[in-house]
Amino acid sequence: MRRLAVAAVAVVAALALPDVGLAHATLTTSYPRAQSTIQVPPAEVRLVFNQSVTVTSRAIQVLAADGTLLSGTATTRNGGAVVVAPVSRLERGSAYTVRWRVTSSDGHSPGGVFTFGVGVPAPPPTEAVGAAGTSWRDDVARWALFAALALLIGPLVVRVVVLRRSSVPAALEQRVHLLTTVAAFLVIDAGIVAFVLRAANALQLPGIDLLYGDLKPFAEHTRFGIAFLAMTMGFAIVAGLLLVAWIFDRTALRWPALVLSLALASGLSLSSHQATEPNRGTLPEVADWLHLVAACVWVGGLAALALCVWPVAPALRRTAFVGFSRIAVVLVALMVLGGAYLALVRLPSVSDLWTTHYGHVLLVKAAIVSVALGWGAAHHFLVRPRLERGADPEIRPSLVGELVVAFVVLLVAAVLTNSAPPAVRDRTPVVAGAAR
């Protein structure tokens, strides 16, 4: 019980540490509220903080869709805790962006951005005036998230499904514990980085001021923000389950960790382009989730074979490889069919494959997936029969090679996920290669 208490305190402390030192001014409310729809154009924009702040004349900027500045000189009220700026020429039927920046008593300069609509829905803050699109940093963060998710889910599937009836040596058990537990924390960290980068693109704050930016509109009023919060809390539970399973040798806890991880992966599909484009729907979201899960099990399963089973459990090589090979057939079917369906939904016409950035990335991904599937087919049809006959070929270098190609697939998938599909118009459907 003492070890359990120490582990629990450590996890709680790790989750609480980011809140330490946040003594700077924070925005408590505003009028208009973030992402709200009002019916009458306001005469002023008002921000209320939890402490007094100092401001410049441009502390609040209200911008029209074309970037026109519609606000006047900002002033403070109520001892400096309320900042207001007059606005004019706002019209019903339009949406507006509010950018603000103040200085708190500790010398930091928190800032933020939100939108509101007058008689129309407000766009998400990621589409605010002046917001930047995704960059290579967002792609790397998304790739890290996919890779960590694969290293969590795949080895769990190999251990609790493929090797469920096998006598597993302690060395293999320890490797699986280490890989999956570290991967669970990496999922949390990669998710935080991806969220902050996405918010930073819209906030457009310089240097260290980004640390004090107001992230609430992104966390509470965007699909990716809500998914981020749910996944962060959920994977903290997963990490806790895996830690307890490791410390107290309660391997049965891997089952709920796996099931919860699979469920939480749906957050990436519910907040992806497929969930936000005009052609969104329940079926495409489910297909996107199955496509992602199949890819994660495939990549993570390869990692489990190459990094865990082959080095420390020679006696289980045949069982693990043959068992995973059977699962891989289903995984390939889900990836190919799901990818083809998603391409059908996302590409308005055949020409988009070679005339749009999204189509170019999709073609690159399909080509790399073909290489990876060909590699896997060679393992399935050439190596598997030899293992079933009792041979023990040295195929770890080949497994590592396929694993490297699989991680490249995840990288291209991350770029594709951060790319906007072509606009919907008169549709000539197209079935293309695997898409995400």
N, C-alpha and C positions, 0 to 999 in steps of 0.2 A: 504493500500500500504506500510505503514511503516513496518508492521509486515512481509510482504512478502520480503521486502528488507533485513531486519535483518536475516530472515531465509536463503535467498540466500547467503548473506555474510558468514554466519556460515558454510554452506555446502562447499562453495568455499574454505574457510580457512581450513576446515578439510581435504579437498583433497590436499591442497597445503602444509600443515605442514610437510609431510614426506620429502619434498625437502629441508627444511631448514637445513643449516649446512653442506651441501655436498661440502665442499671446498677442499677435498683431491684430489689427482691426479686421473684422469680418462683416460682410454684408448680411444683414438679418432679413430684410424685406425690401421691396421696391414697388414703385408704381410708375408704369404698369408692371405687373409681375412677369417674371421670366417665362417666355413661351406662352403668354396668355393672349386671348383675343378680347379686345374691348370694342364697344360699339360707337363711342364718341371720341374723336381725336383729343388727346390731352393737351392742356396748356403748359404743362411742365412735366419733367421726369424727375422722380424723387427717389433717393437711395437712403436707407436707414442702416447705420452701422452700430456695432455693439460698444463703441467707444468714440471719443472725439478724434477727428481727422483734420488734416490741413489739405487744402486743394489749390489748384491753379485754375485759371479761367477756362481751361479746356478739360477739366476733370471729368465731365460728362460730355460725350459726343453722340448725338443722335443722327443717324445716317439713313438716307433714302436708298432704295435698291441700286441706284446709279452712282452712289457714293456722295451725293450732295449733303453737305452739313446743314442740319435743320435746327440745331440747338444754339443757345446764346451762352453768356458768361455764367459759370457755375458759382454758387455761393453756399454758405453753410448756415444752418439754423440749430436751435436747441443745443447750444454750447459746442457745436461742431460735429454732433453725431448724425445730423441729417444734411445731405447734400442735394441741392436742387439746381435744375437748369431749365430756363424757359425754352419752349419749342414752338415753332410756327410752320405753316404750310403742310401740315400733316393731313392726309386725305383718307376718307373711308375707302376701303377696297385695296389698301396697300399694306405691306409689311415693312418693319423698320428694325434697324440694328442699334443697340445701345452699347457703346464702349466706354468704360470708366476706369479711372486710376486715381488713387489718393495716396496720402502719406500718413502712416499711423504713428503713434507716440514712440514706438520703438525704432523708428527710422526706416522701417521697411515700406515698400510701395506696392501694396496689393492692387490688383486690377482684375477686370473681368469683362465678359461680353455676354449679352443675351439678346433675344429678339422678341418682338411682339407684333401682333397684327391688329389693324383697325377694320373690323368687319370681315376679316379673312384669317385663316389659320396662320400661326407664326411658323416660319421655317425653323429647323433645328439649329442650335448655335454653331454647328460645324459648317453651316451654309450662310453664316453671317457675312455682312459686307466686310471685305478685307481678310477673310479667312483663306488660308492656303490649303491646297490639296495635299494628298498623301505624298510622301517622299520615300527614298530608299530606306530611311530609318524606320518608317512604318512597316515596310516590307520585311526588314530584318527582324523587327519585334514580332510580327505576325508569324514569321517562319520559326522563330524560337518558341513561340507558343505552340504551334503545330508539332514541332519536334519533341518538346517536353511532354505534350499530351500523348504522343505515340510511345515514348519511352516509359510512360506510366501505364497505359492501357495494354499495349502489346505483351510485355512480360507478365502482367497479371493474367492475361488470357492463357499464355503458355503454361504458367504454373498451375492455375486452378482448373483449367479445362483440359489441356493436352496431357499434363502430367499428374492429373488428380488421383490416379490409382497407382502411381509409381512411388517407390521408396527413394526419396530425394536425399542426397548426401548433404551434410551440414554446409559444406563450402558453397554448393549451388544455392541453398536456402539463403545464406548470407548475401550472396551476390544479388539475388532477386530482391531481398529486403533493401539493400543499399540502393540499387538502381531505381526501384519504384518510389521509395521515400524521397530521395533527392529529386526525382522527376516531379513529384507532387508539389514540392516547394518551388521548383523552377516554373511550373505552370502558373503559380501565384505571382511570382516575380515578373515573368514575361507578360502576364496579363496587366500588371500595374504599369509596366513600361509602355505597353501598347496603348493603354488608356491615356496616360500622361502625354504621350506624343500626339495622339489624336486631338486632345484638348489644346495642346500647345500650338498646333497648326491654326486653330481658330483664335486663341488668345493673342498671339503675336506679341508676347512680352519679351523684353530683352534679358539675357543672362539670368542672374540669380533671382530676379523679380518673378520668374516663372514659378519658383517655389511657393510664392505667396499669392498665386493666381486663384481666383474663385472657380472651383471645379464643379460646384453644385449643379449649374445648368446642364453640364455634360453628364453628370452621374444620375440626375433625377428626371431629365427631360429628353433623353435620347435612348434609342433601343440598345446601342452598344454600351452606354453607361449603365443602364439597368442590368444588362447581361453581365457586365463586368462586376458589379456589386454581388450579384447572385453567385457567379462563378468563384469569386474570391472567397466568400464565406463558405461555399460548398467545398471547395478544394482545401480549405483549412481543416474542414472535418475529415476529408479524405486523408490528408497528411497526418492528422491526429490518429486515425484508425491504423494507418500503416506504422506509425511510431509505436503504438501500443502493441501491435502484432509483432514487431521486431523485438522490443524490449522484453515482453513477457511471453514470447513464443506462442502467440495466439494466432496461428496462421488462418483460422477460420474467418478472421476479420478482413481478410483480403476480398472475400466475396462481396460484402456490402461496400467496400472501397471501390471495387470494379463496377458494380451496378450504379453507384452514385456518380462515378466518373463518366460512364456512358451517358447518363441522364444529363449531367452538366455540360457535356460537349454540345448539346442542342443549343446552348446559349450562343455559340459561334454562328450557327445557322440562323437562329432567330434575329440576329443583329447584323447579318451579312447583307450584301446587295440584294440577294434573292428575297429578303424580307422587307426591303424598302423600295424596290422598284415598282412601277405601276403594274407589272404582270406577276406580282407576288401572289402567294396562295398557300394553303396548308400542304397540298401535295408536293409542290416544289421545295418547301421547307423540310418536309420529311425526307425527300430524296436527297437534299443537301446534307442532312444529318447522317443518313445511312452511308452516303459517299464518303464523308469525313471519317466516320467510325471505321469503315472498312479499310480506308487508307492508314489510319492510326494503328489498327490491329496488324496490318500487313507489315508496316515499317517497324513497329515495336516488336513484333514477333521475330523478324529477322535479327534485330538487335539482341533479343534474348538468346537466340540460337548462337550467334557469333560471339557474343560477349560473356554469356553465362554458361550455357550448356556445353559447348565445344571445349572450352579451356579446362573446366573443373569436373565435368561429369561424363566421361567417355562412355560409361555403361548406358547412359540414357540418350545417346546421340540418335540411335535408330528410332526409338520411341518418339522422341521430340520432333525429329525431322519428318517422319512419316505422318504423325498426328497433325502437325502444323501444315503439312502439304495438303491434307484433306480439307482443312479449314481454308487454305489459300484459294482453293477452287471457288468456294462461295464468295470469298473476299473479292476476287477478280471479277466475278459476275456482278457483284454489287457496285464496284467501282466503274466498270465499263457501262453497264445499263444506267446507273445513276448519272454518270457524266454525260452520256448521250442525251438523256432526257433533259438535263439542266441546260445543255447547249441548245436543244430544241426550243426551250422556253426563253432563253436569254438572247438569242441571236434573231433579230427580226428578219434578216435575209441572208442568203448564201454569201453574197458579196462582202458581208461584214467580216468574214474570215480573213480576207486579205486587204480590206480597206480601213479597218479600225485597229486601235491599239489592243483592245480586248481580244479581237480575233487573232492578232499576231501572237499574243501570249498564250492563247488557247492552243494554237497550232504547235508552238514550242513545247507546251506541256504534253500534248498528245504524242509528239515525237519521242520525248524522254520517257513517257509512260510505256510506249511501245518497246523501247530498249529494255526497260526494267521487267516488263512482262515476258519478253523473249528470254531474258536471263533466268527468270523464275521458271519458265517452261522447260529450259534445259535442265535445271535442278530436278523438276518434277519427273521428267521422262527419262533422264539419263542417270541421275544420282540416286533417286529414290529406289529404282529396281535393284541397284547394287547393295544398298543398305538392307533392303528386304531379304536379299540372299545371304546376308551375314557379313559382307565386306565392310571395311571401315576406311573409306577413301578420305584423304586429307582435303576437305573442301572449305575449310574456314576462310582462306584468302578469297575464294569465290563468293562466300556469304558476305564477307566484308565489302567486296566490290559491289554486289547487288544492294547492300545497305547504303553505300555512298550514293549510288544512283537514286535510291528511294528518297534519301534526304534532299537531293537536288529536285526531285519531283515536288516535295513539300515546299521548297523555296519558290518554285515557279507557281505553285498553288497559292502561296501567300501573295505574290505579285498579282495574280489573277483576282484574288479575293478583294484586294485593295483597289482594283480597277473598276471603273463604272462600265456596265454593259452598254451597248449602243441603245440610243433612244428608240422607243417603240413607235413604229409607223405602220403602213400597210405591210402586213407580214407575209413573207414567203418562208415558211419554217425550214430549218436546216437541222439535220442530225449530225453532230460533230463528235470529236473525241472527248475524253474525260474532261469535265469542267468543274471548277470550284471558284 
